[in-house]
């Protein structure tokens, strides 16, 4: 399977939210514990701009089917950190394990210099071994380990911050 990406439009937001919500039940990917409504994600959507913090829809190259999404987000929101961005990758359930995540990281690393980003971060739960392994394959290293900072259904979970200089 081959992939392509494009900038997300407001019309994509319901699909973006549906993919996001599909990850909540696993308790591996997000700290949200209940599905979020589309309207609640409008401010987040508008924070993503093509020139600084793009939000991409990942599609199957042959059919155009939406397979997931990837975003660059501000880290800490102050000007001195403008060269650092958190990347988030969310993949539709049927597309998981098919190389979409690998494609997203490859594209994120390659594109980062175009938006003046020199450092990429991933915030991943310590028990999310597939994501930790994927980021590790691209040379991301553990830069922080925050023990037991999340509580998911009464289970305390660690947050790992992975980082990589890309430019």
C-alpha positions as a printed NumPy array, in Angstrom:
array([[  0.   ,   0.   ,   0.   ],
       [  1.273,   3.471,  -0.839],
       [  0.253,   6.688,   0.824],
       [ -0.071,  10.392,   0.191],
       [ -0.987,  13.308,   2.386],
       [ -2.709,  16.631,   2.023],
       [ -3.622,  19.53 ,   4.241],
       [ -6.736,  18.885,   6.28 ],
       [ -9.783,  21.038,   5.649],
       [-12.596,  21.883,   8.014],
       [-14.691,  19.278,   6.183],
       [-12.188,  16.643,   7.39 ],
       [-12.706,  17.483,  11.057],
       [-15.495,  14.929,  11.685],
       [-13.263,  12.179,  10.257],
       [-10.272,  13.409,  12.268],
       [-12.34 ,  13.311,  15.449],
       [-13.784,   9.886,  14.616],
       [-10.285,   8.447,  14.163],
       [ -9.15 ,  10.103,  17.393],
       [-12.172,   8.796,  19.286],
       [-11.544,   5.282,  17.955],
       [ -8.291,   5.176,  19.956],
       [ -9.782,   6.1  ,  23.332],
       [-11.021,   2.639,  24.332],
       [ -7.544,   1.084,  24.037],
       [ -6.208,   3.366,  26.798],
       [ -2.849,   3.307,  24.966],
       [ -2.913,   6.41 ,  22.797],
       [ -4.689,   9.342,  24.406],
       [ -5.408,  10.613,  27.897],
       [ -9.016,  11.325,  26.961],
       [-11.291,   8.743,  28.531],
       [-14.557,   9.65 ,  26.774],
       [-15.201,  10.488,  23.101],
       [-14.823,  14.164,  22.277],
       [-17.373,  16.086,  20.191],
       [-16.325,  17.594,  16.875],
       [-17.166,  21.118,  18.073],
       [-14.689,  20.838,  20.944],
       [-11.848,  20.335,  18.454],
       [-12.516,  23.492,  16.418],
       [-10.013,  25.692,  18.333],
       [ -7.377,  22.934,  18.039],
       [ -8.064,  22.633,  14.3  ],
       [ -7.635,  26.376,  13.776],
       [ -4.277,  26.374,  15.621],
       [ -2.864,  24.349,  12.717],
       [ -1.607,  26.47 ,   9.871],
       [  0.026,  25.193,   6.673],
       [  3.059,  27.47 ,   7.039],
       [  3.969,  26.652,  10.673],
       [  1.983,  23.755,  12.149],
       [  0.267,  21.731,   9.421],
       [ -2.403,  19.129,   9.988],
       [ -2.343,  16.416,   7.353],
       [ -4.827,  13.835,   6.215],
       [ -3.126,  10.585,   5.232],
       [ -4.761,   8.805,   2.326],
       [ -4.358,   5.61 ,   0.327],
       [ -2.639,   6.732,  -2.872],
       [ -4.797,   4.532,  -5.101],
       [ -8.268,   5.124,  -3.635],
       [ -7.99 ,   8.379,  -1.694],
       [ -9.472,   6.647,   1.367],
       [ -8.6  ,   8.421,   4.615],
       [ -6.254,   6.24 ,   6.673],
       [ -5.309,   8.647,   9.437],
       [ -3.948,  12.055,  10.251],
       [ -0.786,  13.686,  11.512],
       [ -0.23 ,  17.059,  13.099],
       [  2.579,  19.304,  14.182],
       [  1.73 ,  21.176,  17.388],
       [  3.431,  23.907,  19.352],
       [  5.566,  22.864,  22.261],
       [  5.081,  25.036,  25.321],
       [  3.689,  27.96 ,  23.301],
       [  6.5  ,  30.478,  23.816],
       [  8.561,  32.035,  21.009],
       [ 11.899,  30.542,  22.079],
       [ 10.429,  27.063,  21.47 ],
       [  9.161,  27.787,  17.939],
       [ 11.747,  25.413,  16.441],
       [ 10.363,  22.512,  18.455],
       [  7.15 ,  20.717,  17.56 ],
       [  5.211,  17.817,  18.966],
       [  3.972,  15.415,  16.318],
       [  0.8  ,  13.418,  16.763],
       [ -0.193,  10.469,  14.608],
       [ -3.619,   8.837,  14.693],
       [ -4.462,   5.946,  12.394],
       [ -7.879,   4.554,  11.471],
       [ -8.456,   1.139,  13.006],
       [ -8.518,  -0.722,   9.676],
       [ -5.224,   0.9  ,   8.597],
       [ -3.16 ,   0.162,  11.72 ],
       [ -0.068,  -1.968,  11.252],
       [  0.141,  -1.268,   7.516],
       [  2.93 ,   1.321,   7.421],
       [  0.903,   4.513,   7.862],
       [  2.769,   5.479,  11.032],
       [  6.122,   4.898,   9.356],
       [  5.019,   7.068,   6.427],
       [  3.924,   9.83 ,   8.809],
       [  7.23 ,   9.94 ,  10.667],
       [  9.237,   9.9  ,   7.424],
       [  7.191,  12.815,   6.105],
       [  7.308,  14.717,   9.406],
       [ 11.098,  14.517,   9.542],
       [ 11.51 ,  15.482,   5.88 ],
       [  9.091,  18.422,   6.077],
       [ 10.199,  19.879,   9.419],
       [ 12.924,  22.183,   7.989],
       [ 10.356,  23.766,   5.647],
       [  8.404,  25.02 ,   8.666],
       [ 11.565,  25.98 ,  10.572],
       [ 11.352,  23.038,  12.975],
       [ 14.635,  21.53 ,  14.123],
       [ 13.361,  19.298,  16.913],
       [ 10.457,  16.846,  16.927],
       [  8.852,  15.422,  20.044],
       [  6.481,  12.536,  20.62 ],
       [  4.455,  12.223,  23.827],
       [  3.711,   8.502,  24.227],
       [  2.376,   6.423,  27.09 ],
       [  5.014,   4.087,  28.527],
       [  2.79 ,   1.055,  27.879],
       [  2.274,   1.924,  24.187],
       [  5.035,  -0.352,  22.934],
       [  4.053,  -0.194,  19.229],
       [  4.402,   3.611,  19.146],
       [  7.566,   3.648,  21.243],
       [  9.082,   1.058,  18.918],
       [  8.059,   2.952,  15.794],
       [  9.557,   6.233,  16.959],
       [ 12.663,   4.381,  18.112],
       [ 13.21 ,   2.99 ,  14.599],
       [ 13.594,   6.583,  13.417],
       [ 16.176,   7.484,  16.038],
       [ 13.904,   9.186,  18.55 ],
       [ 15.361,   8.899,  22.038],
       [ 13.792,   9.092,  25.474],
       [ 14.248,  12.665,  26.665],
       [ 11.878,  12.467,  29.613],
       [ 10.114,   9.825,  31.643],
       [  7.213,  11.106,  33.695],
       [  6.199,   8.247,  35.993],
       [  2.55 ,   7.676,  36.873],
       [  1.314,  11.068,  35.647],
       [ -1.861,   9.688,  34.016],
       [ -4.658,   7.725,  35.594],
       [ -6.594,   5.562,  33.166],
       [ -9.419,   3.654,  34.813],
       [ -7.574,   3.509,  38.107],
       [ -4.26 ,   2.452,  36.562],
       [ -1.421,   4.944,  36.845],
       [  0.497,   5.291,  33.585],
       [  3.852,   6.776,  32.625],
       [  4.358,   9.356,  29.898],
       [  7.494,   9.113,  27.797],
       [  8.685,  12.129,  25.829],
       [ 10.738,  11.092,  22.828],
       [ 12.833,  13.613,  20.93 ],
       [ 14.897,  13.911,  17.784],
       [ 16.898,  16.724,  16.224],
       [ 16.005,  16.812,  12.549],
       [ 17.856,  19.876,  11.275]])
